[in-house]
């Protein structure tokens, strides 16, 4: 999907991360979400690589990266551990400071990376995500029905793993069609790559653990930050899909305001006329805002 990108596997303290990279210039880390892989950046990464060094990992538990065993408290799949993986990957590649762009679960990892490692993050772009704690706090009836996967995937093992494993193509295809704009069709080879990756029982387990962490330890980390008054110190760009309504469960009428509560720096952005999958549904609109944001002087 990312033709011309260099591929390698980088060992971290907790697993091994599959990485693709290309370009020259300041480093930009692109982090995918659920139920996808780094392939989701196929319409964004090549354009960014004309001006930046672009690094595209698969998160632990996803795609071609390592699939660590679950831990009782789900910390092995917490956003803190996923963020640590990526900081270690970037250091191994020679990058101590870099911009972070995340979509879906990748934006949750990006948020945690920017909170836990502020000395590494120069800028942060979140695509269709507000912090996990806020999502749970704002959950209402419509959100609970529309975003049923949040609580479903967080059920104890092996309940969702067994049910999803019976027909993973149906489950993941359904979710992706449901979250995209009604008139959008995924590129065939992209969808084939996502479904192939998600048929792996270890990936099904890893992504369920991702959501179990999202209902437990990730919330605890966000709550501790709030209680201690910690905020993002780097500039933030937030874009969200307006066609399906913002962000699924916990959608809010003022998502930019939510991000401003978490930031001591600038917050900019707004809606895009698309569904949840901004990197594929609206790449031109994303790049129009993302490029000048990344090129701004600190």
C-alpha positions in Angstrom: 0.0 0.0 0.0 2.9 2.4 0.7 5.0 1.8 -2.4 8.6 3.0 -2.1 8.5 3.2 1.7 11.4 1.4 3.5 10.2 -1.4 5.7 11.9 -2.7 8.9 11.2 -4.2 12.3 12.3 -2.4 15.4 12.7 -4.1 18.8 11.3 -2.2 21.7 11.5 -3.0 25.4 8.1 -4.7 25.2 7.6 -6.1 21.7 8.7 -5.6 18.0 7.2 -2.9 15.8 6.8 -3.1 12.1 7.7 0.3 10.6 7.6 1.9 7.1 9.4 5.2 6.4 10.1 7.6 3.5 11.0 11.2 2.7 13.4 13.8 4.0 13.0 16.6 6.5 11.5 16.9 10.0 10.1 13.6 11.3 6.3 13.0 11.4 4.9 9.9 13.1 1.6 8.7 11.6 -0.4 6.3 14.0 -3.3 4.2 12.6 -6.5 3.2 14.4 -8.9 0.3 14.7 -9.5 -2.0 12.8 -6.7 -0.9 10.5 -3.0 -0.8 10.0 -0.5 1.7 8.8 -1.9 1.1 5.4 -4.7 3.6 6.3 -2.2 6.4 5.5 -1.8 5.4 1.8 -3.5 8.7 0.6 -1.6 10.9 3.1 1.9 9.5 3.7 3.3 9.9 0.2 2.2 13.6 0.0 3.8 14.3 3.5 7.0 12.5 2.4 7.6 15.2 -0.2 8.3 17.6 2.7 9.0 15.5 5.8 10.5 12.2 6.9 7.3 10.1 7.4 7.3 7.1 9.8 4.3 4.7 9.7 4.2 2.0 12.4 1.7 -0.7 13.1 0.7 -0.6 16.7 1.4 -3.5 19.0 -1.4 -6.0 18.7 -2.1 -4.9 15.1 -0.9 -5.7 11.6 2.6 -6.9 11.3 3.8 -5.8 14.7 4.3 -8.0 17.7 1.3 -9.4 19.6 2.3 -9.3 23.3 0.4 -11.6 25.7 -2.4 -9.9 27.7 -1.8 -8.8 31.2 -4.3 -9.1 34.0 -4.7 -5.3 34.4 -4.6 -4.8 30.6 -1.5 -2.6 30.9 0.3 -4.5 28.2 -2.2 -2.9 25.7 -2.5 0.4 27.4 -2.0 3.6 25.4 1.0 4.3 27.7 2.7 1.1 26.6 1.8 1.7 23.0 3.2 5.2 23.2 6.4 3.9 24.9 6.9 1.6 21.9 6.7 4.4 19.5 9.0 6.7 21.4 11.6 3.9 21.5 11.1 3.2 17.8 11.6 6.9 17.0 14.8 7.0 19.1 16.1 3.8 17.4 15.6 5.5 14.1 17.4 8.6 15.3 14.5 11.0 16.1 14.3 12.5 19.5 11.7 15.2 18.6 8.9 14.7 16.1 5.3 15.6 15.2 2.5 13.2 16.0 -0.5 12.5 13.8 -3.1 9.9 15.0 -6.4 8.6 13.8 -8.9 6.7 15.9 -7.1 4.6 18.5 -3.8 6.0 17.1 -4.9 9.4 18.2 -5.4 8.0 21.7 -1.9 6.6 21.6 -0.7 10.0 20.3 -2.4 11.8 23.1 -0.8 9.6 25.7 2.6 10.0 23.9 2.3 13.8 24.1 1.2 13.7 27.7 3.9 11.2 28.9 6.7 12.4 26.6 6.3 16.2 26.1 9.9 16.6 25.4 9.6 14.4 22.3 6.3 15.8 20.8 6.6 19.0 18.8 3.0 19.0 17.5 -0.1 16.8 17.7 -2.9 16.2 15.3 -5.9 14.2 16.4 -8.3 12.9 13.7 -11.8 12.2 15.0 -10.8 11.6 18.7 -11.2 13.3 22.0 -9.5 11.9 25.1 -10.8 8.5 26.4 -12.0 9.8 29.7 -14.2 12.4 28.1 -15.7 9.8 25.7 -16.8 7.7 28.6 -18.1 10.7 30.6 -20.2 12.0 27.7 -21.7 8.6 26.8 -25.4 8.8 26.4 -28.1 6.5 24.9 -27.3 7.3 21.3 -23.6 6.9 21.9 -24.0 3.6 23.7 -26.0 2.2 20.8 -23.9 3.7 18.0 -20.6 3.0 19.7 -21.6 -0.5 21.1 -18.1 -1.8 20.2 -16.5 0.2 23.0 -18.2 -1.9 25.7 -18.5 -5.1 23.6 -14.8 -5.4 22.8 -14.1 -4.6 26.5 -15.9 -7.7 27.7 -13.8 -10.4 29.4 -11.9 -12.8 27.2 -12.7 -15.0 25.3 -16.2 -13.7 24.7 -15.6 -11.1 22.0 -12.6 -13.0 20.6 -14.7 -16.1 20.1 -17.7 -14.4 18.6 -15.6 -12.1 16.2 -13.4 -15.1 15.3 -16.4 -16.9 13.9 -16.6 -14.3 11.0 -14.1 -11.5 11.3 -14.6 -10.2 7.8 -18.3 -9.6 8.5 -17.7 -7.9 11.8 -14.9 -5.5 10.7 -16.5 -4.8 7.3 -19.7 -3.9 9.1 -18.0 -1.5 11.5 -16.0 0.2 8.7 -19.1 0.7 6.5 -21.1 2.0 9.5 -18.5 4.6 10.4 -17.8 5.9 6.9 -20.0 8.3 5.0 -22.8 6.5 3.2 -21.4 7.3 -0.3 -17.8 6.3 0.5 -16.2 3.1 -0.7 -12.8 1.9 0.6 -10.1 1.2 -2.0 -10.3 -2.6 -2.6 -6.7 -3.3 -1.9 -6.8 -1.3 1.3 -9.9 -3.1 2.6 -8.3 -6.4 1.7 -5.2 -5.5 3.7 -7.2 -4.5 6.7 -9.3 -7.7 6.7 -6.3 -9.9 6.1 -4.5 -8.4 9.1 -7.6 -8.7 11.3 -8.2 -12.4 10.6 -5.2 -13.2 12.7 -6.6 -14.5 16.1 -3.7 -12.7 17.8 -4.8 -9.4 16.3 -8.4 -10.0 17.4 -7.1 -10.7 20.9 -4.8 -7.7 20.8 -7.5 -5.3 19.6 -9.9 -6.5 22.2 -7.2 -5.9 24.8 -6.8 -2.4 23.4 -10.4 -1.7 24.2 -10.3 -3.4 27.6 -7.4 -1.1 28.4 -9.6 1.8 27.1 -12.3 0.9 29.7 -9.9 0.5 32.6 -6.2 1.6 32.9 -6.4 4.2 30.1 -9.2 5.9 32.0 -7.2 5.8 35.2 -4.2 7.5 33.4 -6.4 10.2 32.0 -8.1 10.8 35.3 -4.8 11.1 37.1 -3.6 13.7 34.6 -6.7 15.7 35.1 -6.5 15.6 38.9 -2.9 16.7 38.8 -3.6 19.4 36.3 -1.4 18.1 33.5 -2.0 19.4 30.0 -0.7 19.1 26.5 2.2 21.5 26.0 2.5 21.2 22.2 0.2 22.8 19.6 -2.9 20.7 18.6 -4.8 20.3 15.4 -8.1 18.5 15.7 -10.3 17.5 12.7 -13.4 15.4 12.8 -15.9 13.9 10.4 -19.2 15.7 10.4 -21.3 13.4 8.2 -21.7 10.6 10.7 -21.7 12.9 13.7 -18.6 13.4 15.7 -16.7 10.5 17.0 -19.3 7.9 17.8 -19.9 7.3 21.5 -19.5 10.4 23.7 -19.9 12.7 20.7 -20.0 16.3 21.8 -21.3 19.6 20.3 -18.0 21.3 21.2 -15.1 18.8 20.7 -12.6 21.7 20.2 -13.7 23.0 23.6 -13.0 19.6 25.1 -9.4 19.6 23.7 -8.9 23.2 25.0 -9.5 21.8 28.5 -6.5 19.5 28.0 -4.2 22.0 26.4 -1.9 24.8 27.6 -1.0 25.6 24.0 -2.9 26.5 20.8 -5.9 24.4 19.6 -7.2 24.7 16.1 -9.3 22.7 13.6 -12.9 21.8 12.9 -15.2 19.5 11.0 -14.6 17.9 7.6 -17.5 16.8 5.3 -16.9 13.1 5.7 -17.3 10.1 8.0 -14.9 8.7 10.5 -12.1 7.7 8.2 -10.6 11.1 7.4 -7.3 9.9 6.0 -9.1 8.0 3.3 -12.4 9.8 2.9 -11.0 13.4 2.9 -7.2 13.2 2.3 -7.1 16.5 0.4 -9.0 18.3 3.2 -6.7 16.8 5.8 -3.6 17.7 4.0 -4.8 21.3 3.4 -4.9 21.8 7.1 -2.2 19.4 8.2 0.6 20.7 6.0 0.6 24.3 7.2 0.1 23.1 10.8 3.3 20.9 10.6 5.3 23.6 8.8 4.6 26.3 11.4 7.7 27.4 13.3 7.7 26.5 17.0 
